[in-house]
């Protein structure tokens, strides 16, 4: 069974797949879908919750991008005195 890193690398290595998954997930947080007939307090709560969700999703997709298989770790500059 593939590891979580291997599975996420498949997604991260394929930009079209990554974008397709991201688009489907982000569509669920559409602020325009909030019922405008709700009391203003409930609308505010829903908007805030969706914005917080969007922020969490963006962070999750940044983390997925870190799993690219071809990505090399940043090399630290060598100390010339060594």
GROMACS elastic network, one bead per residue, 0.5 to 0.9 nm:
[ bonds ]
;  ai    aj funct       b0    kb
    2     5     6  0.80623   500
    2     6     6  0.59430   500
    2     7     6  0.65162   500
    3     6     6  0.51714   500
    3     7     6  0.63630   500
    3     8     6  0.86756   500
    4     7     6  0.51381   500
    4     8     6  0.61227   500
    4     9     6  0.84512   500
    5     8     6  0.51476   500
    5     9     6  0.59610   500
    5    10     6  0.87225   500
    5    64     6  0.88362   500
    5    67     6  0.63215   500
    6    10     6  0.64400   500
    6    11     6  0.89822   500
    6    67     6  0.78750   500
    6    69     6  0.81936   500
    7    10     6  0.53013   500
    7    11     6  0.68269   500
    7    12     6  0.88584   500
    7    67     6  0.89121   500
    8    11     6  0.51573   500
    8    12     6  0.60456   500
    8    13     6  0.84522   500
    8    64     6  0.59520   500
    8    65     6  0.80800   500
    8    66     6  0.88666   500
    8    67     6  0.59872   500
    8    68     6  0.77964   500
    9    13     6  0.57428   500
    9    14     6  0.84629   500
    9    64     6  0.75213   500
    9    65     6  0.78446   500
    9    66     6  0.82637   500
    9    69     6  0.56803   500
   10    13     6  0.53322   500
   10    14     6  0.65126   500
   10    17     6  0.88302   500
   10    67     6  0.84748   500
   10    68     6  0.76882   500
   10    69     6  0.80887   500
   11    14     6  0.54382   500
   11    15     6  0.74718   500
   11    16     6  0.87863   500
   11    17     6  0.60864   500
   11    18     6  0.54835   500
   11    21     6  0.88062   500
   11    64     6  0.76233   500
   11    65     6  0.81778   500
   11    67     6  0.85440   500
   11    68     6  0.81805   500
   12    15     6  0.65278   500
   12    17     6  0.80152   500
   12    18     6  0.61262   500
   12    61     6  0.88287   500
   12    64     6  0.60615   500
   12    66     6  0.75305   500
   12    67     6  0.61522   500
   12    68     6  0.51100   500
   12    69     6  0.79956   500
   13    17     6  0.85557   500
   13    18     6  0.81342   500
   13    65     6  0.80455   500
   13    67     6  0.81101   500
   13    68     6  0.53296   500
   13    69     6  0.67702   500
   13    70     6  0.80320   500
   14    17     6  0.53481   500
   14    18     6  0.61744   500
   14    19     6  0.86912   500
   14    68     6  0.89390   500
   15    19     6  0.60636   500
   15    20     6  0.85087   500
   16    19     6  0.51923   500
   16    20     6  0.60840   500
   16    21     6  0.86494   500
   17    20     6  0.50669   500
   17    21     6  0.61664   500
   17    22     6  0.84596   500
   18    21     6  0.53802   500
   18    22     6  0.61271   500
   18    23     6  0.86401   500
   18    61     6  0.81901   500
   18    64     6  0.87470   500
   18    65     6  0.85609   500
   19    23     6  0.60013   500
   19    24     6  0.86344   500
   20    23     6  0.51567   500
   20    24     6  0.63434   500
   20    25     6  0.87363   500
   21    24     6  0.52750   500
   21    25     6  0.62821   500
   21    26     6  0.86006   500
   22    25     6  0.52048   500
   22    26     6  0.59807   500
   22    27     6  0.84752   500
   22    57     6  0.82967   500
   22    58     6  0.87140   500
   22    61     6  0.74764   500
   23    26     6  0.51703   500
   23    27     6  0.60455   500
   23    28     6  0.89884   500
   24    27     6  0.52858   500
   24    28     6  0.70998   500
   25    28     6  0.56510   500
   25    29     6  0.75274   500
   25    57     6  0.81013   500
   26    29     6  0.54043   500
   26    30     6  0.71581   500
   26    54     6  0.70359   500
   26    57     6  0.77100   500
   27    30     6  0.55908   500
   28    31     6  0.89921   500
   29    32     6  0.88807   500
   29    33     6  0.83741   500
   29    50     6  0.55827   500
   29    51     6  0.79238   500
   29    53     6  0.73199   500
   29    54     6  0.68467   500
   30    33     6  0.57222   500
   30    34     6  0.78663   500
   30    50     6  0.76089   500
   31    34     6  0.58212   500
   31    46     6  0.81662   500
   31    47     6  0.62707   500
   31    50     6  0.68938   500
   31    51     6  0.83138   500
   32    35     6  0.81911   500
   32    36     6  0.89550   500
   33    36     6  0.86680   500
   34    37     6  0.88278   500
   34    38     6  0.83975   500
   34    43     6  0.70191   500
   34    46     6  0.73871   500
   34    47     6  0.79032   500
   35    38     6  0.59227   500
   35    43     6  0.76322   500
   36    39     6  0.80581   500
   36    40     6  0.83477   500
   36    43     6  0.72525   500
   37    40     6  0.84379   500
   37    43     6  0.87341   500
   38    41     6  0.81018   500
   38    42     6  0.62696   500
   38    43     6  0.62194   500
   39    42     6  0.54648   500
   39    43     6  0.64181   500
   39    44     6  0.87760   500
   40    43     6  0.50063   500
   40    44     6  0.60964   500
   40    45     6  0.86120   500
   41    44     6  0.51043   500
   41    45     6  0.62360   500
   41    46     6  0.86925   500
   42    45     6  0.50022   500
   42    46     6  0.61407   500
   42    47     6  0.85386   500
   43    46     6  0.51495   500
   43    47     6  0.60845   500
   43    48     6  0.85368   500
   44    47     6  0.51437   500
   44    48     6  0.60812   500
   44    49     6  0.85126   500
   45    48     6  0.51939   500
   45    49     6  0.60858   500
   45    50     6  0.86018   500
   46    49     6  0.50788   500
   46    50     6  0.61182   500
   46    51     6  0.85587   500
   47    50     6  0.51827   500
   47    51     6  0.61372   500
   47    52     6  0.86121   500
   48    51     6  0.51223   500
   48    52     6  0.61525   500
   48    53     6  0.85010   500
   49    52     6  0.51576   500
   49    53     6  0.60931   500
   49    54     6  0.86343   500
   50    54     6  0.60832   500
   50    55     6  0.86183   500
   51    54     6  0.50260   500
   51    55     6  0.63054   500
   51    56     6  0.87191   500
   52    55     6  0.51349   500
   52    56     6  0.63183   500
   52    57     6  0.86983   500
   53    56     6  0.50815   500
   53    57     6  0.61586   500
   53    58     6  0.86524   500
   54    57     6  0.50542   500
   54    58     6  0.61915   500
   54    59     6  0.86750   500
   55    58     6  0.51848   500
   55    59     6  0.63571   500
   55    60     6  0.86916   500
   56    59     6  0.51460   500
   56    60     6  0.61809   500
   56    61     6  0.87664   500
   57    61     6  0.62213   500
   57    62     6  0.85928   500
   58    61     6  0.52361   500
   58    62     6  0.62565   500
   58    63     6  0.86873   500
   59    62     6  0.50643   500
   59    63     6  0.62552   500
   59    64     6  0.87072   500
   60    63     6  0.50388   500
   60    64     6  0.62607   500
   60    65     6  0.87114   500
   61    65     6  0.61908   500
   61    66     6  0.87747   500
   62    65     6  0.50682   500
   62    66     6  0.66403   500
   63    66     6  0.52235   500
   63    67     6  0.72944   500
   64    67     6  0.55661   500
   64    68     6  0.78666   500
   65    68     6  0.59280   500
   66    69     6  0.87182   500
   66    71     6  0.78029   500
   67    70     6  0.87724   500
   67    71     6  0.77442   500
   68    71     6  0.54726   500
   68    72     6  0.89691   500
   69    72     6  0.83353   500
   72    75     6  0.82896   500
   75    78     6  0.86814   500
   77    80     6  0.88105   500
   78    81     6  0.85823   500
   78    82     6  0.78459   500
   79    82     6  0.57387   500
